[in-house]
Amino acid sequence: MPAGLIALTLGSFGIGLTEFVIAGLLPQVSQDLRVSEAAAGRLISGYALSVAVGAIVLTAATGGLPRKPVLLGLVALFVAGNLLSAVATGYPMALLGRVVAALCHGSFFGIGSLVARSMVAPERASGAVAVMFAGLTLANVLGVPFGALVGERWGWRATFWAITVIGVLALAAIAALVPGWAGAVDRAHPSAGSGLGGLRAQGHAFRSWQVWLTLAATALGYGGMFGAFSYIAYTFTRVTGFSGADVAWLLVVYGAGLVIGNLAGGRAADLDRDRTLIVSLAGLALTLLAFGALAASPVASVVLVFLLGLFGFASVPGMITRVTDHANGVPLAASANVSASNVGNALGAWLGGLAISAGLGYTAPLYVGAALVLAALAVMVVSARRAAAAPPAP
């Protein structure tokens, strides 16, 4: 395994921690900064919104630059944002730190996935992307307990100081271990240009129906998984009968599924990408339907929350490589995939909340999620058939 991949994984781990860690710190932040729970919650929603915007804007703005220096700049932005949060003297400064840190998120994963796949043979591209995303999945497992542990012992600012240190280590590792040629821009490709011409050339990649179908499948698939996951604590405590204290270890089970699904999905996608995507989406839809029907059973719930993570993240590496392949390697397409996933997260959580508000119960988000994933599956089947019927590239 190239050492540069480990450096990218460390970067994705730090960025993932920033995203997830705040959930375990909200009570402390709210009390210390003297703001309401709703205002503290905007440290999460503000981050997600900034991810979606930053992924497009920063990737478009840096399209003509060598990718390694861009990655270093993005990690430096991440460090600066977390440093702002660590030294925040009030709520506005803390929110600004979250926004600054979030701006690098989508572009790092979009551009980083291109750099990751450039370091291995073409037939191992999805596996390389999966290794990079392993940092994000580990952060999902460790983020909330890490934040809660450090925050409880030394205060919530200490958590952001720790993430800042991880960011500095990632910056040094990427500078030392990612080879310059892996981050080079292909100047023969029209999208490599800078300025308006380069941006226009990147935009041309979005004329492909395959790009749009893949983005739609990503948004719907993510929306189904995270829409259900957003309310999983209520399902566990109000339907299954677990205690609030049990939720922490149940989330670790879910996180273990994410890690395994991500790595297994990457390896499978290198063998047959479209089939892997179809199988993983079908498995996710069946898992959500079964979860809705069997949520009252503690044993079934433990097994199904693991499968939720496994099938939910098995499609991630394949979706990233699929959209960039059909976009002829344009970085903006990879970042757009990250934005699509965040849009899907927001859509799924909103629809799941509407279902609960309508009095349909705490299993309703599972069925809403299943419907979204079935829509993603239909889009993916259509996309795969269109790709199979298309004449080979000259």
N, C-alpha and C positions, 0 to 999 in steps of 0.2 A: 504494500500500500504506500503510495507516495506520501512523504512527510508533509507536503503542502496540504493534503486533504485533512490531516490531523489539525493543522493550523486553522483551516476553514471551519472545522467542527468545533474548535474552541470558541471561535467567533460566534457561531450560531448558538452555542450553549449560553454565552453571555447575553446575547440579544434575547434569547428565549427566556432567560431568568428575568430580564427587565420586564418582559410582557406579563409573565405569570405571577411574579413575586408579590405584586401589589395587593393581590386578593387577600393574602394573609396579614396584611399590614393596615388595612383600611380603618379598623377601630382605633389603632394608635395614632394614625395620621389625623383622623377626624378630631380626636381629643387634643392632640398636641397643637395643631394649627387652628383649633377652635372653629371648625366648619361643620356643617351638617353631614350626615351620612350620604345624602344625595350628592353634595358637592364633592365629597371624597370619592364617590363612585365615578365622577367625571375624570378622575385620573386614569381610569380604565377606558371609558368610552372615548376620551380625548386622544388617548394613545392609539386606539384602533382606527379612528378617523384619520389621524396623521399618517399612519402606515399606508392606508389606501391612497392618500394624496401623494405622499413622498415617493412611493414606489414608481409612480408614473413620472412625476416632475423631475426628480433627481436622475432617474435613468435616462430620460429624454435629454436632459441637459448635459450629461456626460457621455453620450453615445459615441463621440468621436475620440475619446481619450483612452489611453492604455488602461486596461482593466485592473491591473495590480495597484497602481497609484490611486485609482478610484476607490478600490476596496479599502485601502489604507485611510483615505479621507473619510469614508463612511464610518469606519471603526472609530476614528478620532472624533467624529460627530457624536457617536454613541457614548464615548467616554465623557465628552463635554456635557451631554445631557444628564447622565447619571451623577456627574460631579455637581451640577446645578441642584439636582434633587437632594444630594447629600448635605449641601450647605444652605439649603433653602431657609430663609428667615420668615417666610409666610407662604400662604396658599398660592398666590400668583406665580411665585418663583418655582414652587414645586411643580405646578402645572406646566410651566414653560420648560422645565427640565424634562418632563415626560414627553412633551411635544417634540423637543429637539432630539431626544433619543429615538423616538418613533420614526422620525423622517428617514433614518438610515435603514430601517428594518426591511422593507420590501425590496429596495435596490440591492441590499447586501445579499439577500437570498436569490434575487433574480440574476445579478451579475456573477455572484459567487457560484451559482450552479453551472454557468457557462465555463468558468475557470476550472471548476472541479472536473467536469467532463473532458476538458482539454488535456488533463494530465493523465488520462488513461486511454486505452484503445476504444474505438467507437462502439464495439460490442459490449463494453462495460460501462457505458455512459450512465445508465439509470442507477447502477450499483454505486457509482461514484457520487451521484447526487444524493442517494440514500445515506451514504456515510456522512456527508456534510449535514444533512437534516437530522442525523442521529443526535447531534448536540441539542437541537430544538426539542426532540422528543424526551431526552433526558431532563431538560429544563422543565418540561411539562410535569414530569414525575417529581422532581426535586424542588421546583420553584416555590410552591406555596409552603411546604414544611421548612425549607431553608429560610425563607423570609420570616416565617413565624418564630423559628428558633433563634435566629440572630436578633430579630427585632425584640423578642421578649427578654433576651439577656442584656443587650447593649443599646436598644432603642432602634426605631425604624430607620434613622439616618445611617446607622452602621451597616444596614443591609445594602444601601446604595453605595457606601464606601467600598464594601466588598465587591460589588458588581463593577465598580470603577476599576478596581485592581485587576479583575478578570479581563476587562476590556483592554487595559494596558498590556497585559500578558498576550492577549490575542493579537494586538497590534504588532508587538515584537515578533511573535511567531509567524505571522503572515509576511512581515518584512523579510524575515530570515529564511523561511522555508518554501514559500510559493515562488516558483521560478518565474523570471521576467517573461519568458516566452509564453507561459501559460496565460498571462494576462495581456498579451499583445492583441491589437486590433488588426483584423485583416483589411488592409487598405485597398485591396482589390474589390472588396465588397462595397456596394453603394451606401449601405447603412453605416459604414465606418466613418463617413465624413462628419465634420462638426458643423455647427450652425444650423441655419434653416434648411439647407439642402440635406444634411444628414438626418435631421428630424423628419423631413418629408419622406426620405427613403425608408426610415424605420416605419413610418406610418403606412407605407405601401404594403408591408407584410400583413396588415390587418384586412387586406382585400381578400385574403384566403378564407373560405368558408370553414376549412378545417381548424383554423386558429379560433374563430368565433365559437364553433361547436365545442372545442376543447375547453375554452374559457367558461362556456355555459355549463358543461358537465362538472367542471371544478367548482363553480359557485353553488350549483344545486347539491352536489355531493357533500361539500363542506357544510353547507347550510343544513342538510339533513342530520349530519353527525353532531355538529356543535349546537344546533337548535335543540336537540334532545339532551345533549350533555349539559347545557346551561341550567337545566332544571333537575338534573339527576339527583342532587342532594334531597330535593323534595320527594322525588320518587322513592328513594331509599328510606327516608324517615317516615313519610306519610302513608306509603303503600306497602313497602316491604316490611317495615317494622324495625329497621336498624336504628340504633341510637345516633345522636349527633356526633358522638365520639368515634363511631365506626366509619364515618364518611372519609376520614383521612386515609385509612388503610385501603378502603375501597377505591379511592382515587389513585393510589399506588398500583393497584391491580389494573386499572384502566391504563395508567401510564406504561406499565410493562407491556400491555398489548400494543400501544403506540410504537414502542421501541422495536419490538419483534416484527410487527406488521410493516414498518418502514423499511427495515433491512431485507426482509423476505420479499416484499413487493418490488424493491429495487432489483434484486437478483432475478426474480421471475420476469420482470419487464424487459430485461436484457435478452431473454429467450423469446418471448412473444408479448410485446407490449400491449397491443389492443386487447388480446384475450385476457391478460392479467387485469387490465382496467375493468373489463366487463365482469369478470369473476369477482373482483373485489367489491364492485358496486352492488352486484347481486347478493353477495354475502352480507354486505352492510344492510341492505334493505330487509333481508330475511331476519337478521339479528334484531333490528329495531321492531319488526312485527312480533317476533317471539318474545322480546323483552316486554312489549306492551301487554301481551297475553299472560306472561308468567311472572310479572313484577312482584306479585305477592309471595313468591317463593324465594327465600334467602339464598338457597344453593343455586337456583337457576339465575338469580340476579348477579351473583358473583361471576359465574361463567360467562354470562351475556355481556357484562360490562367489560370483561377482558376482550371478548370478541368484537365489541364496539370499537375499542381502540385498535385492535389488530386489523380488521377490515377497513376501518375508517382511514388509517394512514397508509395502507398498502398501495393506494392509488397515487400517493403524492409524488414519488420519483418519476413514475411513468407519465403523469400529467405534465410535469415540468419539461421533460425531454420531448414529449409529443408536441407541445405548443411551440417550443423553440425550433424543432426540426421543421415543422410546417411553416414557420416564420423565417426560415433560412438563417437561423442563428441570431436573429435580431434581439439584443438585450431587452428592449422594451416589452417584447412578448413574454419573456420570463418574469419580469416584474409585474406585468399585467395579470399574470396567473396568481401572483401573491395578492394583488388587489382584489381579484375575483373571489379568492377564498375569504377575504375579510368582508366583502359585500355579502357573500353567502352566510358567513357567521351572523352578521347583523340581521339578515332576512330570516334565518332560521330561528334565532332567539326571539324576534318580534312575533313571528307566527305562533311559536310555542307559547308565548305569553298571552297572545290573543285567545288561544284555545283554553288555557287555564282560566282566564278572565270570563270566558263564556260558560264556565261551570262544567267543563268536560272532564275535569279531574287531572291528577298529576301524572297519569300515563299518557295523556293526550299529546304532549310534545314528542313522545316516541312514535306515535302514529303519524303526526305531522312530518316528523323527520323521515319516516319510511316513504311517505308520499313524495317528498322532495328527492330522495335518493332514487326512487323508481323513475322519476322524471329524468334524473341524471343518467340513469341506465339506458333509457330510451334514446336520449341524445347521443350517448356513446355508441350504441348499436348502429344508429344511423350514420354516425361519423366514420365508424370502422368499415361499414359496408361501402360508403362513398370512397374511402381511401383504397379499399381492395379493388374497386371497380375502375379506379383512375388509371390511365396509362402510365407506365414507368417514366420517371424523369429522364431526359436525354443525357 
